[in-house]
């Protein structure tokens, strides 16, 4: 691990003060829990909490209205996190298996639930379950009031270095998913997680990825093992101390030049 932390420090040394931007998204929130308490106590950085509207418990709004939620922005994590794709296809709630009108009606219902529960704390930003969404739906999102979209991994639909804007929608992804989904939902390990962060930072710096897209940390508080919590705390602490690093809130990221307004 020492070598991995040194690689991160070496990459950050190549960045100007405040230029190495990061953001933090945590998915699948539905209710207050010990795991969520622990997550929000790991560091001072702002957190974008992707909430599942249909599964959300009423007490989550009160919890996030208190001290625990002061650094939290709420994003919309689909509607029910339900798979509609055939068995041979990858799981998706917002895939091509259903008519766009039906999907959008459901998403609108979810957006209204979040707006009623969280007010302006809820942003018009969609996080598709399983990070998958059919391209025709993306085309329609701005007309439904969405200003942002967030999935996982390097953006493949735009030439390197171009702004992450598509038809009035700002797409800002995450790049450092610390859960080993293929290996039983464990932790991918500190070295692997740091390598993902260094890889995305280097790609931004070298023009192989959108330079202005913050490097995104992705957590899932409900499934994180002890080692993942420990790593996240150390990652947040080390980056917070570095002069090149600026952790940004989702509210600020998605408000930039998008005509942002709450749902």
MARFIKE-72603 format. One record per residue (C-alpha): residue number from 1; residue in one letter; x, y, z. Coordinates in nm, 3 decimals. Example, Ala and Ser with C-alpha at 12.3 -4.5 7.8 and 13.67 -1.06 7.14 Angstrom:
<pts>
[pt 1,"A",[1.230,-0.450,0.780]] [pt 2,"S",[1.367,-0.106,0.714]] 
</pts>
This chain:
<pts>
[pt 1,"X",[0.000,0.000,0.000]] [pt 2,"X",[0.287,0.240,0.064]] [pt 3,"X",[0.383,0.229,-0.304]] [pt 4,"X",[0.023,0.293,-0.407]] [pt 5,"X",[-0.007,0.599,-0.184]] [pt 6,"X",[0.323,0.723,-0.323]] [pt 7,"X",[0.189,0.686,-0.679]] [pt 8,"X",[-0.112,0.897,-0.585]] [pt 9,"X",[0.110,1.160,-0.423]] [pt 10,"X",[0.333,1.161,-0.730]] [pt 11,"X",[0.040,1.217,-0.964]] [pt 12,"X",[-0.105,1.493,-0.747]] [pt 13,"X",[0.235,1.665,-0.740]] [pt 14,"X",[0.188,1.730,-1.114]] [pt 15,"X",[-0.131,1.928,-1.058]] [pt 16,"X",[-0.169,2.296,-0.979]] [pt 17,"X",[-0.322,2.392,-0.644]] [pt 18,"X",[-0.692,2.305,-0.639]] [pt 19,"X",[-0.691,2.169,-0.994]] [pt 20,"X",[-0.723,1.799,-0.908]] [pt 21,"X",[-1.097,1.801,-0.848]] [pt 22,"X",[-1.282,1.510,-0.688]] [pt 23,"X",[-1.640,1.431,-0.597]] [pt 24,"X",[-1.807,1.155,-0.392]] [pt 25,"X",[-2.123,0.962,-0.479]] [pt 26,"X",[-2.280,0.695,-0.259]] [pt 27,"X",[-2.558,0.477,-0.403]] [pt 28,"X",[-2.867,0.285,-0.289]] [pt 29,"X",[-2.972,0.501,0.006]] [pt 30,"X",[-3.320,0.427,0.140]] [pt 31,"X",[-3.316,0.485,0.517]] [pt 32,"X",[-3.103,0.597,0.810]] [pt 33,"X",[-2.871,0.321,0.928]] [pt 34,"X",[-2.556,0.260,1.124]] [pt 35,"X",[-2.373,0.214,0.793]] [pt 36,"X",[-2.492,0.552,0.665]] [pt 37,"X",[-2.397,0.714,0.995]] [pt 38,"X",[-2.052,0.569,0.964]] [pt 39,"X",[-2.014,0.672,0.601]] [pt 40,"X",[-2.105,1.034,0.668]] [pt 41,"X",[-1.858,1.042,0.954]] [pt 42,"X",[-1.560,0.930,0.747]] [pt 43,"X",[-1.457,1.276,0.635]] [pt 44,"X",[-1.565,1.636,0.592]] [pt 45,"X",[-1.611,1.606,0.215]] [pt 46,"X",[-1.955,1.667,0.060]] [pt 47,"X",[-2.147,1.355,-0.039]] [pt 48,"X",[-2.396,1.305,-0.323]] [pt 49,"X",[-2.640,1.045,-0.191]] [pt 50,"X",[-2.825,0.855,-0.466]] [pt 51,"X",[-3.166,0.774,-0.314]] [pt 52,"X",[-3.409,0.511,-0.448]] [pt 53,"X",[-3.745,0.694,-0.447]] [pt 54,"X",[-3.982,0.397,-0.430]] [pt 55,"X",[-3.786,0.232,-0.148]] [pt 56,"X",[-3.716,0.549,0.051]] [pt 57,"X",[-3.828,0.548,0.414]] [pt 58,"X",[-3.998,0.867,0.541]] [pt 59,"X",[-3.745,0.903,0.822]] [pt 60,"X",[-3.459,0.955,0.576]] [pt 61,"X",[-3.576,1.310,0.507]] [pt 62,"X",[-3.567,1.403,0.875]] [pt 63,"X",[-3.228,1.240,0.915]] [pt 64,"X",[-3.078,1.437,0.625]] [pt 65,"X",[-3.240,1.758,0.747]] [pt 66,"X",[-3.031,1.731,1.065]] [pt 67,"X",[-2.658,1.767,1.129]] [pt 68,"X",[-2.578,1.441,0.948]] [pt 69,"X",[-2.717,1.577,0.623]] [pt 70,"X",[-2.550,1.917,0.613]] [pt 71,"X",[-2.292,1.804,0.360]] [pt 72,"X",[-2.535,1.585,0.158]] [pt 73,"X",[-2.698,1.649,-0.178]] [pt 74,"X",[-2.968,1.403,-0.287]] [pt 75,"X",[-2.964,1.254,-0.637]] [pt 76,"X",[-3.235,1.035,-0.794]] [pt 77,"X",[-3.135,0.668,-0.818]] [pt 78,"X",[-3.387,0.558,-1.079]] [pt 79,"X",[-3.726,0.474,-0.931]] [pt 80,"X",[-3.732,0.129,-0.764]] [pt 81,"X",[-3.393,-0.016,-0.863]] [pt 82,"X",[-3.575,-0.299,-1.042]] [pt 83,"X",[-3.441,-0.493,-1.338]] [pt 84,"X",[-3.661,-0.510,-1.648]] [pt 85,"X",[-3.415,-0.657,-1.894]] [pt 86,"X",[-3.434,-1.019,-2.022]] [pt 87,"X",[-3.222,-1.283,-1.845]] [pt 88,"X",[-2.953,-1.282,-2.113]] [pt 89,"X",[-2.900,-0.903,-2.090]] [pt 90,"X",[-2.720,-0.697,-1.830]] [pt 91,"X",[-2.944,-0.565,-1.555]] [pt 92,"X",[-3.103,-0.224,-1.607]] [pt 93,"X",[-3.407,-0.037,-1.485]] [pt 94,"X",[-3.370,0.235,-1.748]] [pt 95,"X",[-3.280,0.010,-2.040]] [pt 96,"X",[-3.451,-0.060,-2.369]] [pt 97,"X",[-3.693,-0.328,-2.244]] [pt 98,"X",[-3.970,-0.078,-2.171]] [pt 99,"X",[-4.125,0.206,-2.368]] [pt 100,"X",[-3.963,0.541,-2.298]] [pt 101,"X",[-4.296,0.696,-2.200]] [pt 102,"X",[-4.348,0.439,-1.924]] [pt 103,"X",[-3.995,0.486,-1.791]] [pt 104,"X",[-4.024,0.864,-1.791]] [pt 105,"X",[-4.360,0.853,-1.613]] [pt 106,"X",[-4.206,0.642,-1.340]] [pt 107,"X",[-3.900,0.868,-1.315]] [pt 108,"X",[-4.127,1.171,-1.287]] [pt 109,"X",[-4.308,1.005,-0.999]] [pt 110,"X",[-3.975,0.944,-0.829]] [pt 111,"X",[-3.858,1.300,-0.883]] [pt 112,"X",[-4.174,1.434,-0.722]] [pt 113,"X",[-4.127,1.205,-0.421]] [pt 114,"X",[-3.772,1.332,-0.369]] [pt 115,"X",[-3.869,1.696,-0.417]] [pt 116,"X",[-4.150,1.662,-0.162]] [pt 117,"X",[-3.923,1.490,0.089]] [pt 118,"X",[-3.600,1.688,0.051]] [pt 119,"X",[-3.690,2.019,-0.114]] [pt 120,"X",[-3.392,2.196,-0.268]] [pt 121,"X",[-3.157,1.936,-0.118]] [pt 122,"X",[-3.276,1.708,-0.401]] [pt 123,"X",[-3.103,1.789,-0.729]] [pt 124,"X",[-3.243,1.720,-1.079]] [pt 125,"X",[-2.966,1.467,-1.139]] [pt 126,"X",[-3.035,1.109,-1.242]] [pt 127,"X",[-2.819,0.815,-1.135]] [pt 128,"X",[-2.935,0.508,-1.332]] [pt 129,"X",[-2.946,0.183,-1.133]] [pt 130,"X",[-2.658,-0.042,-1.237]] [pt 131,"X",[-2.520,0.272,-1.410]] [pt 132,"X",[-2.701,0.181,-1.731]] [pt 133,"X",[-2.945,0.388,-1.935]] [pt 134,"X",[-3.073,0.357,-2.292]] [pt 135,"X",[-2.946,0.628,-2.524]] [pt 136,"X",[-3.297,0.736,-2.639]] [pt 137,"X",[-3.387,0.809,-2.276]] [pt 138,"X",[-3.084,1.035,-2.237]] [pt 139,"X",[-3.216,1.244,-2.526]] [pt 140,"X",[-3.543,1.298,-2.339]] [pt 141,"X",[-3.413,1.379,-1.991]] [pt 142,"X",[-3.370,1.757,-2.033]] [pt 143,"X",[-3.735,1.784,-2.141]] [pt 144,"X",[-3.831,1.615,-1.816]] [pt 145,"X",[-3.644,1.870,-1.606]] [pt 146,"X",[-3.320,1.683,-1.548]] [pt 147,"X",[-2.999,1.885,-1.557]] [pt 148,"X",[-2.749,1.612,-1.478]] [pt 149,"X",[-2.669,1.245,-1.535]] [pt 150,"X",[-2.416,1.031,-1.353]] [pt 151,"X",[-2.306,0.678,-1.440]] [pt 152,"X",[-1.975,0.496,-1.387]] [pt 153,"X",[-1.647,0.496,-1.576]] [pt 154,"X",[-1.480,0.705,-1.845]] [pt 155,"X",[-1.722,0.866,-2.082]] [pt 156,"X",[-1.720,0.689,-2.417]] [pt 157,"X",[-1.963,0.905,-2.615]] [pt 158,"X",[-1.754,1.220,-2.644]] [pt 159,"X",[-1.413,1.292,-2.795]] [pt 160,"X",[-1.137,1.315,-2.532]] [pt 161,"X",[-1.102,1.656,-2.374]] [pt 162,"X",[-1.446,1.782,-2.472]] [pt 163,"X",[-1.697,1.910,-2.219]] [pt 164,"X",[-1.929,1.647,-2.075]] [pt 165,"X",[-2.242,1.811,-2.213]] [pt 166,"X",[-2.509,1.640,-2.417]] [pt 167,"X",[-2.827,1.814,-2.529]] [pt 168,"X",[-2.840,2.046,-2.227]] [pt 169,"X",[-2.750,1.766,-1.986]] [pt 170,"X",[-2.427,1.764,-1.787]] [pt 171,"X",[-2.287,1.413,-1.741]] [pt 172,"X",[-2.039,1.365,-1.459]] [pt 173,"X",[-1.947,1.005,-1.382]] [pt 174,"X",[-1.767,0.822,-1.105]] [pt 175,"X",[-1.441,0.641,-1.172]] [pt 176,"X",[-1.328,0.478,-0.847]] [pt 177,"X",[-1.583,0.210,-0.753]] [pt 178,"X",[-1.437,0.039,-0.448]] [pt 179,"X",[-1.680,-0.256,-0.441]] [pt 180,"X",[-1.580,-0.586,-0.603]] [pt 181,"X",[-1.916,-0.666,-0.762]] [pt 182,"X",[-1.788,-0.973,-0.944]] [pt 183,"X",[-1.615,-1.117,-0.641]] [pt 184,"X",[-1.899,-1.126,-0.390]] [pt 185,"X",[-1.940,-0.754,-0.312]] [pt 186,"X",[-1.619,-0.731,-0.113]] [pt 187,"X",[-1.360,-0.456,-0.127]] [pt 188,"X",[-1.145,-0.433,-0.439]] [pt 189,"X",[-0.846,-0.349,-0.221]] [pt 190,"X",[-0.664,-0.027,-0.149]] [pt 191,"X",[-0.405,-0.064,-0.423]] [pt 192,"X",[-0.667,-0.131,-0.690]] [pt 193,"X",[-0.876,0.166,-0.576]] [pt 194,"X",[-0.578,0.401,-0.574]] [pt 195,"X",[-0.476,0.279,-0.919]] [pt 196,"X",[-0.822,0.371,-1.050]] [pt 197,"X",[-0.790,0.720,-0.906]] [pt 198,"X",[-0.437,0.770,-1.040]] [pt 199,"X",[-0.540,0.634,-1.378]] [pt 200,"X",[-0.827,0.878,-1.417]] [pt 201,"X",[-0.625,1.174,-1.291]] [pt 202,"X",[-0.345,1.094,-1.536]] [pt 203,"X",[-0.592,1.055,-1.822]] [pt 204,"X",[-0.740,1.397,-1.744]] [pt 205,"X",[-0.397,1.557,-1.724]] [pt 206,"X",[-0.281,1.399,-2.050]] [pt 207,"X",[-0.596,1.484,-2.247]] [pt 208,"X",[-0.722,1.125,-2.269]] [pt 209,"X",[-1.027,1.208,-2.057]] [pt 210,"X",[-1.235,1.520,-2.003]] [pt 211,"X",[-1.002,1.741,-1.800]] [pt 212,"X",[-1.282,1.926,-1.624]] [pt 213,"X",[-1.471,1.617,-1.508]] [pt 214,"X",[-1.392,1.560,-1.140]] [pt 215,"X",[-1.256,1.219,-1.048]] [pt 216,"X",[-1.545,1.042,-0.883]] [pt 217,"X",[-1.529,0.816,-0.578]] [pt 218,"X",[-1.819,0.567,-0.567]] [pt 219,"X",[-1.927,0.391,-0.249]] [pt 220,"X",[-2.228,0.180,-0.148]] [pt 221,"X",[-2.261,0.217,0.229]] [pt 222,"X",[-2.493,-0.081,0.271]] [pt 223,"X",[-2.241,-0.335,0.142]] [pt 224,"X",[-1.902,-0.190,0.242]] [pt 225,"X",[-1.691,-0.425,0.452]] [pt 226,"X",[-1.468,-0.298,0.733]] [pt 227,"X",[-1.162,-0.268,0.511]] [pt 228,"X",[-1.353,-0.052,0.262]] [pt 229,"X",[-1.466,0.190,0.532]] [pt 230,"X",[-1.109,0.212,0.661]] [pt 231,"X",[-0.969,0.276,0.313]] [pt 232,"X",[-1.229,0.543,0.235]] [pt 233,"X",[-1.148,0.727,0.557]] [pt 234,"X",[-0.777,0.726,0.475]] [pt 235,"X",[-0.833,0.824,0.111]] [pt 236,"X",[-1.050,1.119,0.218]] [pt 237,"X",[-0.798,1.229,0.480]] [pt 238,"X",[-0.492,1.208,0.255]] [pt 239,"X",[-0.654,1.391,-0.034]] [pt 240,"X",[-0.805,1.658,0.191]] [pt 241,"X",[-0.454,1.747,0.308]] [pt 242,"X",[-0.307,1.784,-0.042]] [pt 243,"X",[-0.293,2.138,-0.188]] [pt 244,"X",[-0.368,2.014,-0.540]] [pt 245,"X",[-0.699,1.856,-0.437]] [pt 246,"X",[-1.038,2.022,-0.431]] [pt 247,"X",[-1.340,1.815,-0.327]] [pt 248,"X",[-1.654,1.950,-0.492]] [pt 249,"X",[-2.021,1.919,-0.399]] [pt 250,"X",[-2.268,1.783,-0.653]] [pt 251,"X",[-2.471,2.102,-0.615]] [pt 252,"X",[-2.178,2.307,-0.740]] [pt 253,"X",[-2.075,2.064,-1.013]] [pt 254,"X",[-2.415,2.034,-1.175]] [pt 255,"X",[-2.501,2.403,-1.135]] [pt 256,"X",[-2.205,2.509,-1.348]] [pt 257,"X",[-2.337,2.641,-1.676]] [pt 258,"X",[-2.637,2.407,-1.694]] [pt 259,"X",[-2.924,2.641,-1.617]] [pt 260,"X",[-2.961,2.445,-1.294]] [pt 261,"X",[-3.290,2.448,-1.108]] [pt 262,"X",[-3.439,2.213,-0.853]] [pt 263,"X",[-3.719,1.982,-0.968]] 
</pts>
